[in-house]
Amino acid sequence: MLEIETVVKEWGNSVGIVIPKEKALREELKANDRVTILLTKESDSLKVKDIFGSVKWRTPIKRMMDEINKEFE
């Protein structure tokens, strides 16, 4: 799976995006390969950094992690 941030550009009567070559090579993409793309406009996407710290936990995170670790021992 590939996640990139790019800019939409005008091409004649259309718009398009460019996949950076190093990303395309990593995913082994070649000309005429069919791909499925999920697009989200940057301002519409919810990122963890936008909400990090806004949740108030009743139990300290360290205690929760210790309890989870005990369950896996």
Beta strands, then each sheet from edge to edge (+ up, - down):
strand 1: 9-11
strand 2: 14-16
sheet 1: 1+ 2-
end
